[in-house]
Amino acid sequence: MLLELQIRDFAIIDRLHLRLEAGFNVLTGETGAGKSIIIDALGTLRGERTDVSLVRAGCSRARIEGIFSLEDSPHLIPVLQEYGVYDEDDGQIILAREISAESGRSVARINGRAVSTSVLREVGGQLIDIHGQHEGLSLFNPRTHLEMLDRFGELLPLRQQVAEVVVRLRRVREELIDLRRSEARRQERIEELHFLIEDVAAAKLRPSEEEDLLRERAVVQNAARITGLANEAYSSLYEGREGGRSPVRPVVAATAQIAAALDELARLDPSVAALASQANDLHYQAEDLAAALRSYRLSLDFEADRIDQIEDRLTVLRDLQRKYGGDIAQLIERAERAEAEIERLTHSSEHIAQLEAQEAHQLAQLTRLARELSAQRRSVGDQLATQIEGAMGDLAMPNVRFAVQMTQSVDPHGVPMPDAAAVGFDKTGIDQVEFLISPNPGEPLKPLARIASGGESARLLLALKSILSRVDEVPTLIFDEIDVGVGGRAGQVVGQKLWAITEKHQVICISHLPQVAAFADAHYHIRKEFRSDRTHTSVHLLSVEERIEELAAMLDGVPSAHSRANAHEILERAERWKRG
């Protein structure tokens, strides 16, 4: 649900702050005041295309920000988490869009984090649906019709059963394809696997052997240097260096002498006890180091031909890697799996027979469920058509014919049909669904998307929305002048249907009909003012008395006693209908 909308320097709007209610929100005002511009601003939050012309003249950028509640959009939370823009503790989401006057480029943000326009479109499209005479509506997209029909008929649980069987059937068929492909070169593959097993076993491979050999080779190649450094270090620790002007005492002996001197000093002056302890520790560490170094020296036993042995072994390993591909660890793993593959290939004909039986069973199960789902869709489609034709009659279009067209595509590997060829399937079943309409008597039914008349489109949209709104997950529905071409009597019905949609949705509507505006739970007046040679747009939430004045103006241009009385009666009639 849209809680607040802030618009700054967008088209003719300098600054506008709109707080909206949960039910039926109506925007009215004179032509050109900026009502449709507010809808355009909301369109930018759905990721619609922007350009430099949307920035108010003389301003550097336009900014639109919408604050939405997530209480009625739990389905959106996984999407927000996927893109890293979900604030768990807030329960709200803020969509923002800035448009640069210099470049015309825009920057989109969700909860303060920059996102691509495609992400904004995905998120915004699940929060707002904008309907008007000329909008490319989701409702008029044939790809959405199947979803709407299944939601209307409460067929989603059955469709989910179909989807689960489809997944199992596809998995079995993929395994069969692999097995049948393998069958053609089955014996050749068995021989390849035997060679792999024998070569890996003969080589006695270890997972980390190559890395260990490379490390050892580096050591052997530097044998003389390593031995010399070890001897030099040990000599300094235990033997010292004779000769020269200043013979060097062994480090171990020197640290022992230092420790003894400091021990004696500590007996005379206890304040240096810590130094004595430190000297003793240093002496012990020197002795430990000398012992460890002695062990290391003794372990240095470089065989004359060891480097040749290492190189020969590395050659064996690399030959195997070139022959079979992959590293040593992968070769070992493949050899371990080879036995199981040989077993499967040896008995592949038996396995194929088992899989073919499974395929037949899954296909039979899918056939039963898919046919049942298709039959229920046909029944539900007839119910939907009847309800929509009735709603169009209420909206002064009694001659409209509506139908749900269901088609299927031939597929020899699909679901067998009685007295017909097999048909293709996917996780939604075997049907392609599209809504058809004939607005006028004698005209054939045509796809919904080809309707030419804006007025017919708007009323059909309202009829569809009034019926399908209970299965529509988008929380905020916006109707832009959906009552164009509708008279006063039909306007009463338009208002009733729009208000009824608010049972499960927030509705925002721009209207020129007082009969529609009278049903508003929150009525806003949009006004255009001229100050300092500039146009400014303001919005005001009307009180009951102000609503009567606005409805009277909508009826008669200039409010009069008569138009005020009519406005009062229209408002009372709407309130009585809303109370039931």
N, C-alpha and C positions, 0 to 999 in steps of 0.2 A: 504494500500500500504506500502511495506517495504521501508523505507527511508535509514536506515543505519544498517549495520551488523558489530559487533565487535566480534572477536574470539581470545581467548588467551589460549595458552598451550593445544590445542585440537588436538589429533593425532600428525601429523607432523607439524602442524601450531603453531608457537610460538606467533606471534602477527599479526593480519590482520584486517584492517579497510576498509570496502567497502561501498561506497555511491552509491546508485542505482537510476536509472531514472524511470520515470513513464511508459514508453513504453516497448520495446523489448530489454531486457538485455541479452547479450550472453557472456558466459565464455568459452574461448578456452585455449589450452596449451598442452604441452606434457603429455603423459600418466604417472601417478604417481605424477604429480605436486601438486595435492591437490584439483582438481576441485570437485570431488565427495565428498571429505571431507567437503567442504563448504555446500553441500546439506545435508550431515549427521548432520552438526552443526545446520542447519535450522530445521532438523527433531527433534532435542532435544527441540526446542522451541514449537513444536507441542505436546510435552508430550511423545515422543517416549522413549522406554526403553534405559537406559544408563548403562555402567559398567566401571570398573576401567581401562580397556584397552583403553578407549577414552582419558585418561589423558596423555599428552606428557611425555615421559620418563624423569625422574629426576625432575619433577614438583609436587608440592603438590596438585594442583587442576586445573581443566579446567573451563573456564567461557565463556559463549556465551550470547550475548545481542543483541536484535533486537529492533529497534525503528520503529514504524508503525504510519502512519497517519490514523485517524478515519473518514476522510472526505468521503471515499467511503465505510465505514462500519457502517452506522447509526444503522443497525439491531443489532450490538454488544453492544451498549450502555446499554440497559436494563440488559444484562448479567453482564456487569462490575458493574453496580449499585447494582445488587443483591448480588454480592460478596464483595462489599465495596471497589473496586479498581479503581473507575472511578474518574479521575481528570477533572472536568467540564471546567476549564479555559485553559486547555492545548491543546486539540484537537489531542493529540497523546497518544500512549500507548507503554510502554517499557516492553518487555518480557525478562527475564533473567533466566539462569540456571547455577548452579555451580555443578561440579562433584568432589568429594573427591578422591584423589589417595589412601588414606589410607583405606577407607571403601567401595569405589565405590558408595556410596549413593549420591544423588543429592538434591539440594535445589532449588526450583522454586520461582520466584518472578514476580509479575505484578505491575508495577508502584512503585517498591521498597517495596511492601508488600508481605510477604511470603504467598504462597498458596500451596495447595496440587497438586500433579501431575494430578489428575483428573480434577481440575479446569483449570490448564494450558492446558490440552488436549482439554477441551471444548472451551476455548478462542482461543488457537493457531490454532485449527482445523478450526475456522471460519475466520482466517486471511491468512493462507497458505495452499495450497494443493500441495503435491509433487507427481509427476508422473514419473515413471520409469518402466523399464522392469519387475521388480520383486517387485514393491510396492503393499501393500494391499490397493488398491485405494478405495476411497469412490465411485468412478464410477462403480467399480466391486462389490459393495455391493447391492444385490437385494432390500434391504429395501429402497434404495435411488431412485430406478428406477421410482416408481410411482410419486414421487415429480418432477423428471426431466421431465417425460412425460407431467405432468400437467402444468409445467412452460413453456415447449416448445410450447404446444398448447394453452397457455393463458387460461387455464381452472380453475384457482384458484378461481375466483369469483363464478362460478357455484358450485365448490366443497364446498365453504363456505356456500352456500345456503343449500346444502345437510347436512353439519355439524349442522347447526342451527335446521333443522327439526329433525335430529337424537337426539339432546339434548332434544327437546320437547317430542318426542315419548318415549324416555327412561324415562323421568320424569313421564309421564302418566302411563307407564307400572309399574314403581316402586310403584306408589300410588295404582294401581290396585292389585298388589301382596300383599301389606299391608292390603288392604280392604278384599281381599278374605281370607287371613290368619286369619284376625280378625273375619270374618263371622262364622268360625267354632266354636268359643267360644264367640260369640257376646253377648248372654244373660248373660253369666258368667261375662264378662267384664263390662257390664252395671251395674250389681249388685255391683261389686267391686267399681266402680266409685261412686255409690250412697252412699255406706258405707263411702267412703273417704269424700265426701261432708258433710254427717251428722256428722261424728266424728270431722271434723275440725270446723264445725259450733257450735257443742255442746261444744267444748273446748274453743271457743272464742279466738283463737290464735292471738298473735301479733308478727310481724316479729322479734323484738329484745327482746321478753319477757324472753327467757332463760338467756340471758346475764344480763338483769336487775335483775332477781331473784338471780343469782349467786353473783352479787355485793351486793345485800341487805342481803343475807345470811352471807356473810363475815362480814358485819356491825353488824348484830344481834348477831352473835357468839362472838363478842368482845364488847358487850353493856356496861358491867361494866367498862372496861378499857377506852372506848370512853367517858363515862360520867365523870369518874374521871379526865381525861386529860382536858376536856372542863371546868370543875369546877375549876381546878387548874389554868388554864390560865386566866379565868375570875377573879378569886380572886386576882391574881397578878396584874391585870390591875386596878380593882376598889376597892378592899378591903384591899390589903396588907396583912401582916402577923404580928400578935401580939405575945407577949411573947418572951422569950429568951433574950439573952444579947443585941441583936441588932434588934429591931422590923423593919420590912420592910414596907415602905410606899407604897401605891398603885401607879402603874406606871402613871396613868392618873393625879393623884395629883402631883406627882414628876415632870412630864413634864410641868404641868401648872405653878409650882413654878419656874422652870428653865426658861420658856418663859417670865414670869413676870420680873424676875431678869434681863434678857438680854434686855428686852424692856427698863427698867430703865437705864441700862448701855448704850444703844444706844442713849438715850437722852443726856447723859453726854459725850459720845464719839461716834459720828456718824460713825466712821470707823468699828464698830462692828454691823452695821445695818443688814448686810447679815446674821450674826450669829443669831441675834434676829429673823429674818424672818424664818430661818431654824428651830429654836427652836419652833416657833409657828406652823410651818407645822408639826413638829414631834408630838406636842401636839394634833393637830386635827386628825392626823393619829391614834394616840393611842385611842382617843375617838371613831373614826369610827370603829376601830378594836374591841373595847369593845362592841359597839352596835351590830356589826355583830355577835360577839361571844355570846352575850346575846340571840339573835334571834335563833342561832343554838342550844343553850342549851334548849330553850323552845320547839324546834321542836323534841327533843329527847324524844320520847314516845314509848318505847319498850313494846309491848304487850307480855304477858307471853307465849302465845301459838303461837307467830308469826313464830318461827323457824319451828314448826310442819306444819303450813300452807304452808310455802315455800317448805318444803320437799315434802309435798303431791302434790303440783302443779308441781314440777320438775319431780315427778314420772309419772304424767299424760303426760307431754310433752315427756318424754323418752319412755313411752309405745307406744305413737303414732309414734315416730321416728323408733322404732324397728318394728312396725307393717307395716309401709308403706315405710320405708327407706328415707334417706335424712334428712336435717335439717328443722327447723321450717319454715324458709322463703320458702324453696322448697315445703314443704307440702301445704302452703298457695297458692303458685303459681299453683301447680298441681290441687288443689281443684277448683281454678278459671277456669282452662282450662278444667276441667272434664265435665262441663255443655256442652261445645261445642262438646266434644268427644261423650257424650251421644246422643246429637242431631244427630251427624254424623252417629253413630252406629244405632240409631233408624231408620234412613232413608238410611241406607247403600245400600240397594238394588237399590234404586233410584239413589244414587250417583254412584254405580258401572255401571249402565246403561248409565249414562252420560259420565263416563270415557271411557267406551267401544266405545261409539260413537266418542269421541275425538280420541281414539286410531285408529279407522278405518279411520278417516279423515287424521290424521298425516301419517299413513302408506300409504294411497293413494297418498298423496303429496310426500312422500319420494320415492315411486315407480316411479312416473313420473320423478322426478329430477334425481334419481339414474340411471334409464334407459337412460335418455338423456345424462348424464355424461359418462356412459359406451359406448354409441354409438359414442360420440365425441372422446373418447379415442381411439376407434378402428380406426377411420378415421385419427386422428393425428398420431397414431402409424404407419399406412401405410405410411404417409408422412415422418415421421422420418426415417423409414427403407429405403425408396427410396433415401433420401438425404445422409444417411450414406453409402449406397452402391455406390452412385456416388462419394462421397469423397474418399472411399477406391479405386475406380478405378483410381482417380487422383494420388493416392499414390502407383500405380503399383500393386494393388491387385484387378483386375477386376472381379475375380470369387467369391468374398466374398458375402455370403447371410446373411442378417440381418433381424430379425423379433422381434416384440414386442408381447410377449405372455401374454394373459390376461386370468386368471382363476377365478372361483368363488367357494365358498364352500356352500354345501347344509345346510340349516337351516330352519326347519319347521316354525319357528317364524320370518323368515326374509322377504325379499322383493319378492313378487310373480313374477314369470317370465312366459312369454307366452310359452305354450307347454313344460314347464319344472318345476322342483321342485323349491320351494322358496329358495333364497340364502341369506347368512349372510351379514351383513353390519356393518360398523363402520363410524366414522366421515369423512372418505375419500371416502365413497361410497361402492360399492359391488365388486370391482375388486382387485385382486392381480396381480401386473405387474412385469414381469422379461424380460430382454433383452436376446435374443438368437442369436447365430452366427454360421455360417458354413464357415470356412476360405477357404476350398478347395472343388472343384467340387466332387459331389457324397457323401459328408459327411453330416450326418444329422445335423440339428440345435441343438446346445447345449447351456446351460447357459453360460453367458459371463465369469463367474468366473472360468470355467474349461478350458479356453484356455491355451495350453501348451507353444506355441512358444512365446519367448520374443519379437521377431521382429514383429510378427503379433499383439501381444498385444499392443506394442508401437504405431503402425500405427493406429490400431483401436481406441486406446485412443485419438490420435490426431484428427482422423475423428470425433469422438464423441464430443471432446472438442471444435473443430472448429464450430460445429453446436449448441451445447448446452451452449456454453460460455455466450451467451447473457442472459441466465436464471440462471447462476451460481452466487451465492452471494459472494463466496470467492474471495477477491480482488486480491490476488497474487498467480499465478499459476507457479509452478516450474517443468520443464521438464528435467530429467536427462538422457542424451544420448538417446533421443527418436528417433534419426535418425539412430540408429544402424541397419545395414542390408539394408539401403536405398541407392540406387545408385545416381549418380549425377543428372540425369533427374528428378527423384522423389524428390531429395533433394531440387530442386527449388520450388516444390509444398509444401514440408514441411515448407520451409522458409516462403512462402506466407501465409500458413494457420496459422502458429505461429504468424506472424506479424498481421494478421487480428484479432486474438483474443485480441490484445491490444486495440481494440476499446473500450472495457469495462473492461479490466483487465491489471494489470502489469504482464509481463511474464519474467521469468528468465530461461535461457536454457543453458545447457552444450552441446556443439556440436563438432563433429569432421568433419563436412561437411562445406567447404567454401561456398557452395550455400546457406546454412542456415545462417551462420554467417554474410553473406553479407547483410541480412535484418535487422541487429541489429540497434537499435537507440542508444545503448551504448554497445561498444565492449570492454571486459576486457580480458587481457592476464594474465594467472596464470603461474608463473614461480617457479621452484624449484632450490634453490642454496645451496652450501655447504660452510659453514664457521665454523672454529674452530671445525672441525670434527662433525658438526651437520647439519642436513637438515633444511632449512628454506624455507617457502613459501611466495611469495609476489604477489600482484595483481596490475595491472597497467591499467588505462583507456587509450585506444589507440586513437591517432589522425588519421586523414584520411591517411597520409603517412604510419603510423605504421600499420594501418589496411591492407593496400595493402601488406606490407611485411609479415604480419601474414597469410593472405589468400594465398599468394604465397607459404609460407612454408607448409601450410596445403595441397596445391595442389601437391607440388613436393619435399617436404622434405627440400631441400636447395633452397632458392629463387634464381631465375635466371631471365634474361631479359624476356624470354618466359613466365615463370610462373607469373612474375609481370604483364605482359601484360594481361594474362588470368585473374589474380586477379582483375585488373582494370576493365576489361570487365564485370566480374561477379558482381562487386560492382555497376557499372553503370547500368547494367540490373536490379538489385534489386531496385536501386533508382528510375529508370523510372517506374517500376511496382508500387512502393509505391506512387509515385506522381499521378498515375492513367493514 
